[in-house]
Amino acid sequence: MKLERSIGAFARACRVIAGGVNSPVRALEAVGLSPVFMKSGAGAMLYDLDGHEYVDYVMSWGALLLGHAHPAVIRAIGNALARGTSFGTPTETESELAELIVSMMPSIERLRLVSSGTEATMAAIRLARGFTHRDTIVKFAGCYHGHADAFLIAAGSGALTNGVPDSSGVTEGTARDTAVLPFNDAAALERIFAAHGGDVAAVIIEPYAGNMGLVLPRPGYLARLRELCTRHGALLIFDEVMTGFRVGRGGAQAREGIVPDLTTLGKVIGGGLPAAAFGGRADVMALLSPGGPVYQAGTLSGNPLAMAAGTATLSVIASDATLYDRLDETSRQLTEGIGEVMRRHGVAHYATRAGGMFSIFFTADPVFDLEDARKSDRALFAKYFSAMLDRGIYLAPSPFEANFLSTAHTAGDVERTIEAADASLAALSATA
């Protein structure tokens, strides 16, 4: 595949943008390629500068549940744009989106809108510390909660892909206030609460981890975490920036039947524009300024264009009773189809899926935590990614990232992807 215009665009970007990209995984370094510059998207498809077409399984890293340029979303943005881009004042559209979120995610009684998932998680832990008057935050190896200092301790996703699990620039003091446990290890939970339960302000977790690939919780694990937090007076924060409204109407917490104290949201609630939120128990949220002592602010929080896009997206979700059933079925057909192809070609793999998310690890062993995920054959993944790209399939460009489906993906897209996987593995076998 010829990507001359993308290569030229990357060279131009490198002259003025640090690293040539504005988010590290986009550089495609993990798969040994130069980044592909996209020009447009429609439905499940992406189109690059060189005129190639791709079935997209990145979907703006999960934000586009309804696909690219969904008519209802585009119409809502256009209507909002005609009225102005930003006011720096409250608008009714903020309340409209907030009301939709509260109605669809019962654990959230009050929320605060922000512009990014990092803002949401950063504010959530500050709020938890202000509420509990404790310092320690517990997180899990391989989970990613944005790039605030407190979270870049054994981070996942882009940090893993680029070989820097612990970011330079994070102070020792910050690291001391963050305890890191292995995901899915109930015994580790028991130990830390037994030893330090009175110091823990909050436990923050991706209920379905999406930044070491999609790693699902063991049965009973999240329920045990909920029990321990309640017993020791720590707040439980579910980071559903990725899973919120993507794996189900009420997120992973609804699928699992767990009620966290605070939830962070992003991606889908912005409908493709920058929007995020954190919310939960009314008594905890009451501590936020201007009503309480915990400060948080944002110039573009509740931006009217993002509110319009998010409201349009959640309105489509709210009105479609079978949306998540269809997503589950599409992900089942896709992962089972690719799995059959991989078995036929003798490729060791382990697949996970939930709603509009899926991963295929290049390892024969089940994946329950970061160490399991690291057993994936990275070299084979890089070759597979490149071969699929050549055949018009755009996958998440890292073995430590989840892939995403949208309601725009069709049975034809699934069949095309399975056929591409078959052809890619055959070609790799022939050159081995």
C-alpha positions in Angstrom: 0.0 0.0 0.0 1.4 3.4 -1.0 1.1 6.1 1.6 3.2 8.9 0.1 0.8 11.7 1.2 0.6 10.4 4.7 4.4 10.1 4.9 4.7 13.7 3.7 2.1 14.9 6.1 3.9 13.2 9.0 7.2 14.9 8.0 5.4 18.2 8.0 3.9 17.5 11.4 7.3 16.5 12.9 8.6 20.0 12.2 6.1 21.7 14.4 4.4 19.0 16.6 6.3 17.2 19.3 6.8 13.6 18.1 4.7 14.5 15.0 1.5 13.4 16.8 -0.8 14.8 19.5 -1.3 11.4 21.3 1.5 8.9 21.3 -0.2 5.7 20.1 -1.2 7.5 16.9 2.5 7.4 15.8 2.2 3.6 15.0 5.7 3.0 16.5 4.5 -0.2 18.1 3.8 -1.7 14.7 6.9 -0.2 13.0 4.9 2.0 10.6 4.5 5.7 9.8 1.1 7.1 10.9 -1.7 7.1 8.5 -3.3 10.5 8.1 -7.0 10.4 7.7 -9.1 12.8 5.6 -12.7 11.8 6.3 -15.0 9.2 7.8 -18.5 8.0 7.1 -20.3 5.2 9.0 -17.9 2.5 9.7 -15.3 3.7 7.1 -12.2 5.9 7.2 -10.5 7.5 4.2 -6.9 8.5 4.2 -5.0 11.2 2.3 -3.9 8.7 -0.4 -7.5 7.7 -1.1 -7.5 4.3 0.6 -10.6 3.1 2.4 -10.6 1.2 5.7 -13.1 -0.5 7.9 -12.5 1.4 11.1 -12.2 -0.5 14.5 -10.7 2.4 16.3 -13.7 4.7 16.1 -11.9 7.7 17.6 -10.7 5.4 20.4 -14.3 4.4 21.3 -16.0 7.8 21.1 -18.0 7.1 18.0 -20.6 4.6 19.1 -22.9 5.6 16.2 -20.1 5.7 13.6 -18.6 8.5 11.7 -20.7 11.5 10.7 -24.0 10.1 12.0 -26.8 12.3 10.6 -28.4 13.1 13.9 -25.1 14.2 15.4 -24.0 16.3 12.4 -27.4 18.0 12.4 -27.2 18.8 16.1 -23.7 20.2 15.8 -24.8 22.3 12.8 -27.7 23.8 14.7 -25.6 24.6 17.7 -22.8 26.1 15.6 -25.2 28.6 14.1 -25.8 29.9 17.6 -22.2 30.3 18.5 -19.2 28.1 19.5 -18.6 29.0 23.2 -20.0 31.4 25.7 -18.3 30.8 29.0 -21.7 30.9 30.7 -24.2 28.1 31.6 -26.5 26.9 28.9 -29.6 24.7 29.0 -27.8 22.1 26.7 -25.5 21.3 29.6 -28.5 20.3 31.8 -30.1 18.4 28.9 -27.0 16.2 28.5 -26.6 15.8 32.3 -30.3 14.8 32.7 -29.8 12.1 30.0 -26.7 10.7 31.7 -28.4 10.7 35.2 -31.5 9.0 33.7 -29.4 6.2 32.1 -26.7 5.6 34.7 -28.5 5.2 38.1 -25.3 5.5 40.3 -24.9 9.1 39.2 -27.1 11.5 41.3 -25.1 14.6 40.4 -22.3 15.3 37.9 -19.9 17.9 36.7 -19.1 18.2 33.0 -15.5 18.6 31.9 -13.6 18.4 28.5 -11.5 15.2 28.8 -11.3 11.9 30.6 -8.0 13.0 32.2 -9.8 16.0 33.7 -12.6 13.8 35.0 -10.4 11.2 36.7 -8.1 13.9 38.1 -11.0 15.7 39.6 -12.6 12.5 40.9 -9.6 11.6 43.0 -9.2 15.1 44.3 -12.9 15.0 45.4 -12.4 11.6 47.0 -9.5 12.9 49.0 -11.5 16.0 50.0 -14.4 13.8 51.1 -12.5 11.2 53.1 -9.6 13.4 54.3 -7.2 10.6 53.3 -4.3 10.6 50.9 -3.8 7.1 49.3 -5.3 6.2 46.0 -5.3 2.6 44.9 -5.1 1.8 41.2 -4.3 -1.3 39.1 -1.4 -2.2 36.9 -2.3 -1.8 33.2 -5.4 0.4 33.9 -5.1 3.9 32.3 -6.9 6.8 33.8 -5.4 9.7 31.8 -2.1 11.4 32.1 -2.4 13.1 35.5 0.7 12.4 37.6 -1.1 10.2 40.1 -2.1 7.8 37.4 1.2 7.4 35.6 2.3 4.7 38.0 2.4 1.4 36.2 0.2 2.9 33.5 -1.4 1.0 30.6 -2.0 1.6 26.9 0.2 4.2 25.3 2.7 4.1 28.1 3.2 0.4 27.6 3.3 0.7 23.9 6.1 3.2 24.0 8.1 1.4 26.6 7.6 3.9 29.5 5.3 2.3 32.0 6.3 4.9 34.6 6.5 8.4 33.2 9.5 10.7 33.7 8.4 13.8 35.5 6.3 12.1 38.2 7.6 12.9 41.6 8.4 10.4 44.3 5.9 12.1 46.6 3.1 11.5 44.1 4.2 7.9 43.6 4.1 7.3 47.4 0.4 8.3 47.5 -0.5 5.9 44.8 -0.6 2.1 45.5 -0.7 -0.2 42.5 -2.2 -3.7 42.6 -2.5 -6.4 40.0 -5.9 -6.4 38.2 -8.2 -9.3 39.1 -6.3 -10.3 42.2 -8.7 -10.4 45.1 -6.0 -11.5 47.6 -4.1 -8.4 46.9 -7.2 -6.3 47.6 -7.6 -8.1 51.0 -3.9 -7.4 51.9 -3.8 -3.7 51.1 -7.1 -3.0 53.0 -5.9 -5.1 56.0 -2.7 -3.2 56.1 -3.7 0.3 55.1 -7.5 0.5 54.9 -7.7 3.6 57.1 -5.4 5.5 54.7 -7.2 4.7 51.4 -9.2 7.6 50.1 -10.4 5.8 46.9 -9.9 2.8 44.7 -10.1 3.7 41.0 -10.5 1.0 38.4 -11.6 0.4 34.9 -14.3 -2.2 35.6 -13.5 -3.6 32.1 -9.9 -2.8 31.6 -9.4 -1.4 28.1 -5.8 -0.2 28.1 -3.9 -3.5 28.2 -6.4 -4.8 25.6 -9.9 -5.6 26.8 -9.5 -7.5 30.1 -12.6 -8.6 31.9 -13.1 -9.0 35.6 -13.2 -12.5 37.2 -16.6 -13.4 38.6 -17.1 -11.8 42.0 -14.0 -9.6 41.8 -15.8 -6.3 41.5 -18.3 -7.3 44.1 -15.5 -8.0 46.6 -13.9 -4.7 45.8 -17.2 -2.9 46.5 -17.5 -4.7 49.8 -14.0 -3.8 50.9 -14.4 -0.1 50.0 -17.6 0.1 51.9 -16.2 -1.6 55.0 -13.1 0.6 55.1 -14.8 3.9 54.2 -13.0 4.3 50.9 -14.8 5.6 47.8 -15.0 3.3 44.8 -14.4 5.1 41.5 -15.3 3.3 38.3 -13.5 4.8 35.4 -16.0 4.3 32.6 -14.5 6.9 30.2 -14.1 4.0 27.8 -16.9 1.6 28.8 -19.6 4.2 29.6 -22.5 3.8 27.1 -20.3 1.6 25.0 -20.7 -1.8 26.6 -24.3 -1.2 27.8 -26.9 1.5 28.5 -25.6 1.9 32.1 -22.0 1.0 31.4 -20.0 -1.9 32.8 -21.5 -1.2 36.2 -25.0 -2.0 35.0 -23.7 -5.2 33.3 -22.0 -6.2 36.5 -24.6 -5.0 39.0 -22.1 -2.9 41.0 -22.8 0.6 42.3 -19.7 2.8 42.6 -19.6 5.9 44.6 -18.2 8.0 41.7 -18.0 7.4 38.0 -15.9 9.0 35.3 -17.3 9.3 31.7 -16.0 10.5 28.4 -15.7 9.4 24.8 -19.3 8.4 23.9 -20.9 11.3 25.9 -19.3 13.8 23.6 -20.5 12.2 20.4 -17.0 12.7 18.8 -16.3 16.1 20.3 -14.3 16.8 23.5 -16.6 16.1 26.5 -16.3 14.2 29.7 -17.9 14.1 33.2 -17.5 12.8 36.7 -20.4 12.2 39.0 -22.0 10.0 41.6 -23.4 10.3 45.2 -25.0 13.6 45.8 -23.3 14.0 49.2 -19.9 13.5 47.7 -20.5 15.8 44.7 -21.8 18.5 47.1 -18.2 19.2 48.1 -17.3 20.7 44.8 -16.9 24.4 44.5 -18.8 26.8 44.5 -20.9 24.9 47.0 -18.0 23.1 48.8 -14.2 23.3 49.4 -12.9 21.1 46.5 -12.0 23.3 43.6 -12.4 22.3 39.9 -13.0 24.5 36.9 -12.7 24.5 33.1 -13.0 27.3 30.5 -14.6 25.1 27.9 -16.4 22.7 30.2 -19.9 22.2 28.8 -19.0 23.5 25.4 -22.3 23.9 23.5 -21.1 22.1 20.4 -20.0 19.1 22.4 -23.2 19.2 24.5 -25.2 19.1 21.3 -23.2 16.2 19.9 -23.4 14.2 23.1 -27.1 14.9 23.6 -27.8 13.7 20.1 -25.8 10.5 20.6 -27.4 9.6 24.0 -30.9 10.4 22.6 -30.3 7.9 19.8 -29.1 5.3 22.4 -32.1 6.0 24.7 -34.6 5.5 21.9 -33.1 2.3 20.6 -34.0 -0.7 22.9 -32.0 -3.2 20.8 -28.9 -1.2 20.1 -26.6 -3.1 22.6 -28.0 -6.5 21.7 -27.0 -5.8 18.1 -23.5 -4.6 19.1 -23.1 -7.7 21.2 -24.1 -9.9 18.3 -21.8 -8.1 15.9 -18.8 -8.4 18.3 -19.6 -12.1 18.7 -19.7 -12.8 15.0 -16.5 -10.9 14.5 -14.4 -12.4 17.2 -15.7 -15.9 16.6 -15.1 -15.6 12.9 -11.5 -14.3 13.4 -10.9 -16.9 16.0 -11.9 -19.7 13.6 -9.5 -18.2 11.0 -6.7 -18.1 13.5 -7.3 -21.7 14.6 -7.2 -22.8 11.0 -3.8 -21.1 10.6 -2.5 -22.4 13.9 -2.2 -19.0 15.5 -2.4 -19.0 19.3 -4.9 -16.4 20.5 -7.3 -15.4 23.2 -10.4 -13.3 22.5 -12.4 -11.0 24.7 -15.5 -8.9 24.0 -18.1 -6.8 25.7 -20.7 -4.8 23.8 -18.9 -2.6 21.3 -15.4 -3.6 22.5 -13.2 -6.5 21.7 -9.6 -7.7 21.8 -7.7 -10.6 20.3 -4.5 -11.4 22.2 -1.7 -13.3 20.4 -1.3 -15.8 23.3 -2.9 -19.1 24.0 -3.3 -18.4 27.7 -6.3 -16.6 29.2 -5.7 -12.9 29.9 -6.7 -11.7 33.4 -4.1 -9.0 34.2 -1.2 -7.0 32.8 1.3 -9.9 33.1 -1.0 -12.1 31.1 -1.4 -9.4 28.4 2.4 -9.0 28.1 2.6 -12.6 27.0 1.1 -11.5 23.6 3.4 -12.0 20.7 4.1 -8.3 19.8 6.1 -9.1 16.7 3.3 -11.2 15.3 0.8 -8.5 16.2 2.8 -5.9 14.3 3.0 -8.1 11.2 -0.7 -8.8 11.4 -1.6 -5.2 11.9 0.3 -4.2 8.8 -1.2 -7.0 6.7 -4.7 -6.0 7.8 -4.0 -2.4 7.0 -2.9 -3.3 3.5 -6.3 -5.1 3.1 -8.3 -2.1 4.3 -8.8 -2.9 7.9 -7.8 -0.3 10.5 -7.3 -1.9 13.9 -6.1 -0.4 17.1 -2.3 0.0 16.4 -1.1 -1.6 19.7 -1.5 -5.0 21.3 -2.4 -3.2 24.5 -5.5 -1.4 23.1 -9.0 -2.5 22.7 -10.9 -2.3 19.4 -14.2 -0.7 19.0 -17.4 -1.4 17.0 -20.2 1.0 16.1 -23.8 0.7 15.2 -22.7 1.5 11.6 -20.7 -1.8 11.2 -22.6 -4.2 9.1 -22.5 -7.9 8.5 -20.7 -7.1 5.3 -18.0 -5.3 7.2 -17.6 -8.3 9.5 -17.3 -10.7 6.6 -14.8 -8.4 4.9 -12.7 -8.3 8.1 -12.7 -12.0 8.6 -11.7 -12.6 4.9 -8.9 -10.0 5.4 -7.7 -11.9 8.5 -7.7 -15.1 6.6 -5.7 -13.6 3.7 -3.3 -11.8 6.1 -2.4 -14.9 8.0 -2.0 -16.9 4.8 0.4 -14.3 3.5 2.3 -14.2 6.8 2.6 -18.0 6.8 3.9 -17.9 3.2 6.7 -15.5 4.1 7.6 -17.1 7.5 
